[in-house]
């Protein structure tokens, strides 16, 4: 999947949910700050990465992350660093621009590295960080974990930033620490304006925020002096339509540690990246390849498969407002029993690219481990007799032209996927085919890949291929956020799924308020978190607010021996390849070297 919009290790529930409410410890193997005049003398060779960038539509305005050139790509850590990157195994921060990251109660203290410079010659200081944080806070959607709790950020001195929250819980600092820091020399006026608006109580969606957003969107910086300003180990060197090269930025973060003199990005979609593997022209890519493509490249000399258990999966999101019949739990369960998820996963991701969860509780296996041992859960697998029985209980009837709903009308739906997102497309096509074979009139179509989030949020779908679990938030409560609240604003302008969360009827738990349970799973004591997570898992199992198909196994490929000695994630093998890419962290450490 080429979307960039965070997952974890195999650990038990209490490890998974708890950084604790006290101090967040950080450890750093990235000790140096910059090249200190070395100008990359110890670096040599080229590392080649593939990614589907587009110079005809993308620009140099990094304040618009997903529209700026490669700022949303896995290699962004090399040229537009963050304060820290998460170690998915330990749930500790790997300090980047910050030398230390400490959360004590509701106060987050960031001690910054000194000696780092931007490519326009200015020093990296706390002023850059504070400005960037206020831009992020103002533009964060209401309900965003961490940003809703953000109160203030202050520069105590050039190398210290203090962030204050209204309340603290595991991961509250996630958004701040993962912010891509922008140079005050270019973005400071916008940052100052954003700070003023935040301090005045303005939020995302207000007229004042919208006006600033329009001002930001009107600038691309393509003709600006200094080009794309960076403070990372690498800086832009040449930018072509199909190839972008970076060279070492001697005053950048960790520039004295990287071993490659050049980092190159080749433009490639899925078919293109397969050809690059076959011809030995790339060293690494994060494209999601289907089974056929994976078989095609299997014989490439030096090919190495890197596999990481994902904490999100692919499933189906229903539009409850458009189709009231979906509000009947028997209908949802009936649909779920139609699916042969193994075959869908096999076609969409290939062997090793997916796994079927041990429990259908809305949680990935590592999060669910041990939590439901004393609970009898329903396990969903293909059972068409059971599917038919449930639909008939809901008043549906099977006629010659297909299944008819309780009101007598024909059940007709369109499943939408996203053009260019191979795993979404293949999953949606197979789900539609299985429902159609069962007798439900379901078709499939793609929507453009430029803004599916807008379509989902606006509720402009019947059934949509969408994540369950959470690819963005690496804590258990992130799964509940995705299940119940993502694409489910329930407002006039953004109804999303139209799924009610304040009073959910269940067989074993009675009527539950998901809002209250979610807050306990996020902000309660460890015991309260565990209890809330257990209840929410049971609620998911009994009500299926989204229809889960399979969990993703993150699979990417590298080629060793040509230009690169070894492509090894080291101790970061559980890191997510899209949001805290382990190979990029290892490049910054100097742990990956030329052949």
NORNORGI-V737237 format. One line per field, one symbol per residue. psi: psi as a letter, one per 20 degrees, with the letter a starting at -180 (. if undefined). burial: I if it has 16 or more other ideal C-beta (glycine too) atoms within 10 Angstrom, else O. Layout:
psi=???
burial=???
This chain:
psi=pjqm.rbarnrrghhhioiribqoqqqpinhrhailihkkhiqrrpppqpqmroihhrajniingjiqojijqhjhhhimrrhrqpoigikqpopehphqopoocjpppooqqqipqrijiqqprhhgggghhhggghjpqpippghhipgrpqohahjpppppqhqqrpjhiggghjpopqphhhjggggggggggghjjqrpiqhgghghhhgghipijhjqqjcoprjahqqpfporhippqqrpohjrpkhihqiphpppppppaghhhghhghjkiqhqrjqoprgghhhhjhjppjpppopppqjrapappqnhghnhhiiohhgghgghihpnhghgggghhrpiirqpqhqmjiqqghhipihkhjpoqppprpnhghgggghhhjjqqpahjapqrhjiqpopqpppappinghgghggghgghhhghijpnprqqqqqjhmhhggghiklqfppprqrapihokqhihhhggghhpklhkrghmhchkppihnpprhhibpqohgghghhhgirrgghgggghgghgggghhimhqopfrqpooprqrpqifhpgpnpicikiiqpihhlphhhghghijipqq.
burial=IIIOOIIIIOIOIOIIIIIOIOOIOIOIIIOOIIIOOOOIOOIOOOIIIIIIIOOOOIIIIIIIIOIIIIIIIIIIIIIIIIIIIIIIIIIIIIIIIIIIIIIOOIOIIIIIIOOIIIIOOIIIIIIIIIIIIIIIIIIIOOOIIIIIIIOOIOIOOOIOIOIOIOOIIIIIIIIIIIIIIIIIOIIIOIIIIIIOIIOOOIIIOOOIIOOIIOOIOOIOIOOOOIOIIIIIIIIIOOIOOOOIIIIIIIIIIIIIIIIIIIIIIIIIOIOIIIOIIOOIIIIIIIIIIIIOIIOOIOOOOOIIOIOIIIIIIIIIIIIIOIIOIIOIIIIIIIIIIIIIIOOIIIIIIIOOIIIIIOIIIIIIIIIIIOIIOOOOIOOIOIOOOIIIOIIOOIOIOOOOOOIIIOOOOOIOIOIIIIOIIIIIIIIIIIIIIIIOOIIIOIOIOIIOIOOIOOIIIOIOIIIIIIIIIIIIIIIIIIIIIIIIIIIIIIOOOIIIIIIOIOOIOIOOOOOIOIOOIIIIIIIIOOOOIIOIIIIIIIIIIIIIIIIIIIIIIIIIIIIIOOIIOOIIIOIIOIIIIIIIIIIIIIIIIIIIIOO
